[in-house]
Amino acid sequence: MNMPILILILLLPSIVNAQETKPDVFRVAIKPSEPWVMYDDKLPPKKRNPVGFSIDLWKGIAEKLEVKTKWIYTKNVSELLTVVQTNKAEIGISAVTIRSDREKIINFSTSMFELGLQIMLRADIGVSTPFKVLKEEVGKFTTVPNFLIFIFALFIAINVRWWADTKDTGIKLFPQTYWLGVNSAFWWSITMLITWDAPRNRGGLARFIDLCWHFTGLVAMSVLTGIIAAALTIQAVGGTIKNEKDLPGKRVAAVATDAPKDYLKSIGAIVIPVNTLNQGINMLINKKVEALVHDGPRLLYLAEQINQTEEKVIVLPAVFNYQNYGIVLPNDSKYLEEINLELLKLRESDGLDSFHSRLKKKWIPEFE
């Protein structure tokens, strides 16, 4: 046999094994998603230091695989899937829901986390007493310009009414000196705003002024009553959201590129797509939507951050549409079985708990 061919045959197994050896560095695609993946995107990629549940979980797997990590930063789930599908990364990990339509283009590991959707509402959604609503609604009108307008109108009414009283040829209602007269006219103006309390024998210009000022008070009270009634009605409707069965017909925010949007459409909710979860939270706080639906652990984490100084949002305890998060790999990945094995090991008990449960306590204690 020719010597070069013999040498090639002997070396062939080594060449094949060398080709199948896994790389020393895994390119790992990630996207921001509290508390799964978090980093300062204002920093250049080399100075970012991603942290979170998914980051720690991958580090645990990478340690078992004896590989290093190079982070590939993406903006959303769609971009992360594309990066993995086109083999620009060996894996992707963040908060990616395992779905049948995605399984057609990429592979998923076994479940790395089980969760469901939850509903975020404004913290004031339960306000239903007239006194609390009165305080809230009146507070919207107690601005500096409105206060100045009221003071100006009151000043004009007081002075015109006192002047009309001085011109009356009958019994005088107020003292005729300016300061004493204006002081009495002030209390008259407050009384006449809410009740008809003018002498019956008063006529002419004085009677007309009394009537106009009292009518102004009636209009103001009617408007205020209407505002309070409308606010109570809106809150009563909003307060009916107790679980997912109350969402049909409601304006509900959901991230446009994430799975909850499709589920909400299927149950008849009026879905308001948002680019980011923070945009949805701002719309909720500003009363542009009635609810926000997303993965429970992330809503719980964000609610805790938002409510550090003042309670603005609440997350309902009801959990629905259960789903699983998975690690993303290309369809032809040779590392799927190996990663699955290490993931299962990290979820198994190594004493009183497991590596996986310790991550839950660290990053999502509310979900324990």
Contacts in CASP RR format, 6 or more apart in sequence:
PFRMAT RR
TARGET T0000
AUTHOR 0000-0000-0000
METHOD contacts of the structure
MODEL  1
MNMPILILILLLPSIVNAQETKPDVFRVAIKPSEPWVMYDDKLPPKKRNP
VGFSIDLWKGIAEKLEVKTKWIYTKNVSELLTVVQTNKAEIGISAVTIRS
DREKIINFSTSMFELGLQIMLRADIGVSTPFKVLKEEVGKFTTVPNFLIF
IFALFIAINVRWWADTKDTGIKLFPQTYWLGVNSAFWWSITMLITWDAPR
NRGGLARFIDLCWHFTGLVAMSVLTGIIAAALTIQAVGGTIKNEKDLPGK
RVAAVATDAPKDYLKSIGAIVIPVNTLNQGINMLINKKVEALVHDGPRLL
YLAEQINQTEEKVIVLPAVFNYQNYGIVLPNDSKYLEEINLELLKLRESD
GLDSFHSRLKKKWIPEFE
20 334 0 8 1.000
22 65 0 8 1.000
22 67 0 8 1.000
22 334 0 8 1.000
22 335 0 8 1.000
22 338 0 8 1.000
23 67 0 8 1.000
23 90 0 8 1.000
24 67 0 8 1.000
24 68 0 8 1.000
25 67 0 8 1.000
25 68 0 8 1.000
25 69 0 8 1.000
25 70 0 8 1.000
26 62 0 8 1.000
26 65 0 8 1.000
26 67 0 8 1.000
26 68 0 8 1.000
26 69 0 8 1.000
26 70 0 8 1.000
26 90 0 8 1.000
26 91 0 8 1.000
27 70 0 8 1.000
27 72 0 8 1.000
27 88 0 8 1.000
27 89 0 8 1.000
27 90 0 8 1.000
27 91 0 8 1.000
28 58 0 8 1.000
28 69 0 8 1.000
28 70 0 8 1.000
28 71 0 8 1.000
28 72 0 8 1.000
28 89 0 8 1.000
28 90 0 8 1.000
28 91 0 8 1.000
28 92 0 8 1.000
28 93 0 8 1.000
29 72 0 8 1.000
29 73 0 8 1.000
29 74 0 8 1.000
29 80 0 8 1.000
29 83 0 8 1.000
29 84 0 8 1.000
29 88 0 8 1.000
29 89 0 8 1.000
29 91 0 8 1.000
29 92 0 8 1.000
29 93 0 8 1.000
29 328 0 8 1.000
30 37 0 8 1.000
30 50 0 8 1.000
30 54 0 8 1.000
30 55 0 8 1.000
30 71 0 8 1.000
30 72 0 8 1.000
30 73 0 8 1.000
30 74 0 8 1.000
30 80 0 8 1.000
30 92 0 8 1.000
30 93 0 8 1.000
30 94 0 8 1.000
31 37 0 8 1.000
31 73 0 8 1.000
31 74 0 8 1.000
31 75 0 8 1.000
31 76 0 8 1.000
31 77 0 8 1.000
31 79 0 8 1.000
31 80 0 8 1.000
31 94 0 8 1.000
32 38 0 8 1.000
32 39 0 8 1.000
32 41 0 8 1.000
32 94 0 8 1.000
33 54 0 8 1.000
33 94 0 8 1.000
33 95 0 8 1.000
33 298 0 8 1.000
34 298 0 8 1.000
34 301 0 8 1.000
34 302 0 8 1.000
34 305 0 8 1.000
35 52 0 8 1.000
35 53 0 8 1.000
35 297 0 8 1.000
35 298 0 8 1.000
35 301 0 8 1.000
35 363 0 8 1.000
35 364 0 8 1.000
36 52 0 8 1.000
36 53 0 8 1.000
36 54 0 8 1.000
36 55 0 8 1.000
36 94 0 8 1.000
36 95 0 8 1.000
36 298 0 8 1.000
36 325 0 8 1.000
36 363 0 8 1.000
37 50 0 8 1.000
37 52 0 8 1.000
37 54 0 8 1.000
37 55 0 8 1.000
37 93 0 8 1.000
37 94 0 8 1.000
37 95 0 8 1.000
38 50 0 8 1.000
38 51 0 8 1.000
38 52 0 8 1.000
39 48 0 8 1.000
39 49 0 8 1.000
39 50 0 8 1.000
39 51 0 8 1.000
39 73 0 8 1.000
40 48 0 8 1.000
40 49 0 8 1.000
41 48 0 8 1.000
41 73 0 8 1.000
45 71 0 8 1.000
45 73 0 8 1.000
48 71 0 8 1.000
48 73 0 8 1.000
50 71 0 8 1.000
52 363 0 8 1.000
53 113 0 8 1.000
53 359 0 8 1.000
53 360 0 8 1.000
53 362 0 8 1.000
53 363 0 8 1.000
53 364 0 8 1.000
54 93 0 8 1.000
54 94 0 8 1.000
54 95 0 8 1.000
54 112 0 8 1.000
55 93 0 8 1.000
56 359 0 8 1.000
56 362 0 8 1.000
56 363 0 8 1.000
57 93 0 8 1.000
57 112 0 8 1.000
57 343 0 8 1.000
57 346 0 8 1.000
57 356 0 8 1.000
57 359 0 8 1.000
58 69 0 8 1.000
58 91 0 8 1.000
58 93 0 8 1.000
58 327 0 8 1.000
59 69 0 8 1.000
60 342 0 8 1.000
60 346 0 8 1.000
60 355 0 8 1.000
61 339 0 8 1.000
61 342 0 8 1.000
61 343 0 8 1.000
61 346 0 8 1.000
62 68 0 8 1.000
62 69 0 8 1.000
64 342 0 8 1.000
64 345 0 8 1.000
64 346 0 8 1.000
65 335 0 8 1.000
65 338 0 8 1.000
65 339 0 8 1.000
65 342 0 8 1.000
72 83 0 8 1.000
72 88 0 8 1.000
72 89 0 8 1.000
74 80 0 8 1.000
74 83 0 8 1.000
76 257 0 8 1.000
77 94 0 8 1.000
77 96 0 8 1.000
77 257 0 8 1.000
77 258 0 8 1.000
78 257 0 8 1.000
80 92 0 8 1.000
80 94 0 8 1.000
80 96 0 8 1.000
80 328 0 8 1.000
81 96 0 8 1.000
81 102 0 8 1.000
81 105 0 8 1.000
81 106 0 8 1.000
81 328 0 8 1.000
83 89 0 8 1.000
83 92 0 8 1.000
84 91 0 8 1.000
84 92 0 8 1.000
84 106 0 8 1.000
84 328 0 8 1.000
84 329 0 8 1.000
84 330 0 8 1.000
85 105 0 8 1.000
85 106 0 8 1.000
85 330 0 8 1.000
85 331 0 8 1.000
87 330 0 8 1.000
90 329 0 8 1.000
90 330 0 8 1.000
90 333 0 8 1.000
90 335 0 8 1.000
91 327 0 8 1.000
91 328 0 8 1.000
91 329 0 8 1.000
91 333 0 8 1.000
91 335 0 8 1.000
91 339 0 8 1.000
92 327 0 8 1.000
92 328 0 8 1.000
92 329 0 8 1.000
93 112 0 8 1.000
93 326 0 8 1.000
93 327 0 8 1.000
93 328 0 8 1.000
95 295 0 8 1.000
95 298 0 8 1.000
95 325 0 8 1.000
96 102 0 8 1.000
96 108 0 8 1.000
96 325 0 8 1.000
96 326 0 8 1.000
96 328 0 8 1.000
97 258 0 8 1.000
97 259 0 8 1.000
97 295 0 8 1.000
97 323 0 8 1.000
97 324 0 8 1.000
97 325 0 8 1.000
97 326 0 8 1.000
98 108 0 8 1.000
98 111 0 8 1.000
98 323 0 8 1.000
98 324 0 8 1.000
98 325 0 8 1.000
98 326 0 8 1.000
99 259 0 8 1.000
99 323 0 8 1.000
102 108 0 8 1.000
105 331 0 8 1.000
106 328 0 8 1.000
106 329 0 8 1.000
106 330 0 8 1.000
106 331 0 8 1.000
107 328 0 8 1.000
107 329 0 8 1.000
107 330 0 8 1.000
107 331 0 8 1.000
107 333 0 8 1.000
107 336 0 8 1.000
108 326 0 8 1.000
108 327 0 8 1.000
108 328 0 8 1.000
108 329 0 8 1.000
109 326 0 8 1.000
109 327 0 8 1.000
109 328 0 8 1.000
109 329 0 8 1.000
109 336 0 8 1.000
109 339 0 8 1.000
109 340 0 8 1.000
109 343 0 8 1.000
110 326 0 8 1.000
110 340 0 8 1.000
110 343 0 8 1.000
110 344 0 8 1.000
111 324 0 8 1.000
111 325 0 8 1.000
111 326 0 8 1.000
112 324 0 8 1.000
112 325 0 8 1.000
112 326 0 8 1.000
112 327 0 8 1.000
112 343 0 8 1.000
113 297 0 8 1.000
113 324 0 8 1.000
113 325 0 8 1.000
113 326 0 8 1.000
114 322 0 8 1.000
114 323 0 8 1.000
114 324 0 8 1.000
114 325 0 8 1.000
115 295 0 8 1.000
115 296 0 8 1.000
115 297 0 8 1.000
115 319 0 8 1.000
115 322 0 8 1.000
115 323 0 8 1.000
115 324 0 8 1.000
115 325 0 8 1.000
115 367 0 8 1.000
116 295 0 8 1.000
116 296 0 8 1.000
116 319 0 8 1.000
116 320 0 8 1.000
116 321 0 8 1.000
116 322 0 8 1.000
116 323 0 8 1.000
117 244 0 8 1.000
117 260 0 8 1.000
117 263 0 8 1.000
117 293 0 8 1.000
117 294 0 8 1.000
117 295 0 8 1.000
117 296 0 8 1.000
117 319 0 8 1.000
117 320 0 8 1.000
117 321 0 8 1.000
117 323 0 8 1.000
118 293 0 8 1.000
118 294 0 8 1.000
118 295 0 8 1.000
118 296 0 8 1.000
118 299 0 8 1.000
118 300 0 8 1.000
118 315 0 8 1.000
118 316 0 8 1.000
118 317 0 8 1.000
118 318 0 8 1.000
118 319 0 8 1.000
118 320 0 8 1.000
119 241 0 8 1.000
119 243 0 8 1.000
119 244 0 8 1.000
119 247 0 8 1.000
119 291 0 8 1.000
119 292 0 8 1.000
119 293 0 8 1.000
119 315 0 8 1.000
119 316 0 8 1.000
119 318 0 8 1.000
120 281 0 8 1.000
120 284 0 8 1.000
120 291 0 8 1.000
120 292 0 8 1.000
120 293 0 8 1.000
120 294 0 8 1.000
120 299 0 8 1.000
120 303 0 8 1.000
120 313 0 8 1.000
120 314 0 8 1.000
120 315 0 8 1.000
120 316 0 8 1.000
121 238 0 8 1.000
121 239 0 8 1.000
121 241 0 8 1.000
121 284 0 8 1.000
121 290 0 8 1.000
121 291 0 8 1.000
121 292 0 8 1.000
121 313 0 8 1.000
121 314 0 8 1.000
121 315 0 8 1.000
121 316 0 8 1.000
122 284 0 8 1.000
122 285 0 8 1.000
122 287 0 8 1.000
122 312 0 8 1.000
122 313 0 8 1.000
122 314 0 8 1.000
123 307 0 8 1.000
123 311 0 8 1.000
123 312 0 8 1.000
123 313 0 8 1.000
123 314 0 8 1.000
124 136 0 8 1.000
124 235 0 8 1.000
125 235 0 8 1.000
125 238 0 8 1.000
125 239 0 8 1.000
125 241 0 8 1.000
125 314 0 8 1.000
126 235 0 8 1.000
126 239 0 8 1.000
127 133 0 8 1.000
127 136 0 8 1.000
127 235 0 8 1.000
128 232 0 8 1.000
128 235 0 8 1.000
128 236 0 8 1.000
128 239 0 8 1.000
130 228 0 8 1.000
130 232 0 8 1.000
133 228 0 8 1.000
133 231 0 8 1.000
133 232 0 8 1.000
133 235 0 8 1.000
134 228 0 8 1.000
136 231 0 8 1.000
137 224 0 8 1.000
137 227 0 8 1.000
137 228 0 8 1.000
137 231 0 8 1.000
138 224 0 8 1.000
153 216 0 8 1.000
154 186 0 8 1.000
154 189 0 8 1.000
157 189 0 8 1.000
157 209 0 8 1.000
157 213 0 8 1.000
158 182 0 8 1.000
158 185 0 8 1.000
158 186 0 8 1.000
158 188 0 8 1.000
158 189 0 8 1.000
159 182 0 8 1.000
159 185 0 8 1.000
160 209 0 8 1.000
161 174 0 8 1.000
161 185 0 8 1.000
161 188 0 8 1.000
161 189 0 8 1.000
161 206 0 8 1.000
161 209 0 8 1.000
161 210 0 8 1.000
161 213 0 8 1.000
162 174 0 8 1.000
162 178 0 8 1.000
162 181 0 8 1.000
162 182 0 8 1.000
162 184 0 8 1.000
162 185 0 8 1.000
164 205 0 8 1.000
164 206 0 8 1.000
164 209 0 8 1.000
165 172 0 8 1.000
165 173 0 8 1.000
165 174 0 8 1.000
165 181 0 8 1.000
165 185 0 8 1.000
165 206 0 8 1.000
166 172 0 8 1.000
166 176 0 8 1.000
167 205 0 8 1.000
168 202 0 8 1.000
168 206 0 8 1.000
171 199 0 8 1.000
171 201 0 8 1.000
173 184 0 8 1.000
173 188 0 8 1.000
173 199 0 8 1.000
173 202 0 8 1.000
173 206 0 8 1.000
174 180 0 8 1.000
174 181 0 8 1.000
174 184 0 8 1.000
174 185 0 8 1.000
174 188 0 8 1.000
175 181 0 8 1.000
175 184 0 8 1.000
188 197 0 8 1.000
189 213 0 8 1.000
191 197 0 8 1.000
192 198 0 8 1.000
192 210 0 8 1.000
192 213 0 8 1.000
192 214 0 8 1.000
192 217 0 8 1.000
193 213 0 8 1.000
193 214 0 8 1.000
193 216 0 8 1.000
193 217 0 8 1.000
193 220 0 8 1.000
194 217 0 8 1.000
194 221 0 8 1.000
195 214 0 8 1.000
196 210 0 8 1.000
196 214 0 8 1.000
198 206 0 8 1.000
198 207 0 8 1.000
198 210 0 8 1.000
198 214 0 8 1.000
202 210 0 8 1.000
237 290 0 8 1.000
238 250 0 8 1.000
238 290 0 8 1.000
240 246 0 8 1.000
241 247 0 8 1.000
241 250 0 8 1.000
241 290 0 8 1.000
241 291 0 8 1.000
241 316 0 8 1.000
242 316 0 8 1.000
242 318 0 8 1.000
243 316 0 8 1.000
243 318 0 8 1.000
243 320 0 8 1.000
244 267 0 8 1.000
244 293 0 8 1.000
244 318 0 8 1.000
244 320 0 8 1.000
244 321 0 8 1.000
247 264 0 8 1.000
247 267 0 8 1.000
247 268 0 8 1.000
247 269 0 8 1.000
247 291 0 8 1.000
247 293 0 8 1.000
248 267 0 8 1.000
248 268 0 8 1.000
248 269 0 8 1.000
249 268 0 8 1.000
249 269 0 8 1.000
249 270 0 8 1.000
250 269 0 8 1.000
250 270 0 8 1.000
250 290 0 8 1.000
250 291 0 8 1.000
251 270 0 8 1.000
251 272 0 8 1.000
251 288 0 8 1.000
251 289 0 8 1.000
251 290 0 8 1.000
251 291 0 8 1.000
252 264 0 8 1.000
252 269 0 8 1.000
252 270 0 8 1.000
252 271 0 8 1.000
252 272 0 8 1.000
252 289 0 8 1.000
252 290 0 8 1.000
252 291 0 8 1.000
252 292 0 8 1.000
252 293 0 8 1.000
253 271 0 8 1.000
253 272 0 8 1.000
253 273 0 8 1.000
253 274 0 8 1.000
253 279 0 8 1.000
253 280 0 8 1.000
253 283 0 8 1.000
253 284 0 8 1.000
253 289 0 8 1.000
253 291 0 8 1.000
253 292 0 8 1.000
253 293 0 8 1.000
254 260 0 8 1.000
254 261 0 8 1.000
254 264 0 8 1.000
254 271 0 8 1.000
254 272 0 8 1.000
254 273 0 8 1.000
254 274 0 8 1.000
254 292 0 8 1.000
254 293 0 8 1.000
254 294 0 8 1.000
255 261 0 8 1.000
255 273 0 8 1.000
255 274 0 8 1.000
255 275 0 8 1.000
255 276 0 8 1.000
255 277 0 8 1.000
255 280 0 8 1.000
255 294 0 8 1.000
256 273 0 8 1.000
256 274 0 8 1.000
256 275 0 8 1.000
258 294 0 8 1.000
259 323 0 8 1.000
260 293 0 8 1.000
260 294 0 8 1.000
260 295 0 8 1.000
260 321 0 8 1.000
261 271 0 8 1.000
261 273 0 8 1.000
263 321 0 8 1.000
264 271 0 8 1.000
264 293 0 8 1.000
265 271 0 8 1.000
269 293 0 8 1.000
272 280 0 8 1.000
272 283 0 8 1.000
272 288 0 8 1.000
272 289 0 8 1.000
274 280 0 8 1.000
274 283 0 8 1.000
277 292 0 8 1.000
277 294 0 8 1.000
277 298 0 8 1.000
277 302 0 8 1.000
280 289 0 8 1.000
280 292 0 8 1.000
281 292 0 8 1.000
281 302 0 8 1.000
281 306 0 8 1.000
281 313 0 8 1.000
283 289 0 8 1.000
283 292 0 8 1.000
284 291 0 8 1.000
284 292 0 8 1.000
284 313 0 8 1.000
285 312 0 8 1.000
285 313 0 8 1.000
292 299 0 8 1.000
295 323 0 8 1.000
296 315 0 8 1.000
296 319 0 8 1.000
296 367 0 8 1.000
297 364 0 8 1.000
297 366 0 8 1.000
297 367 0 8 1.000
299 315 0 8 1.000
300 315 0 8 1.000
300 364 0 8 1.000
300 366 0 8 1.000
300 367 0 8 1.000
301 363 0 8 1.000
301 364 0 8 1.000
301 366 0 8 1.000
303 313 0 8 1.000
303 314 0 8 1.000
303 315 0 8 1.000
304 366 0 8 1.000
306 312 0 8 1.000
306 313 0 8 1.000
307 313 0 8 1.000
327 339 0 8 1.000
327 343 0 8 1.000
329 335 0 8 1.000
329 336 0 8 1.000
329 339 0 8 1.000
346 354 0 8 1.000
346 355 0 8 1.000
346 356 0 8 1.000
347 354 0 8 1.000
347 355 0 8 1.000
347 356 0 8 1.000
348 354 0 8 1.000
360 367 0 8 1.000
360 368 0 8 1.000
361 368 0 8 1.000
END
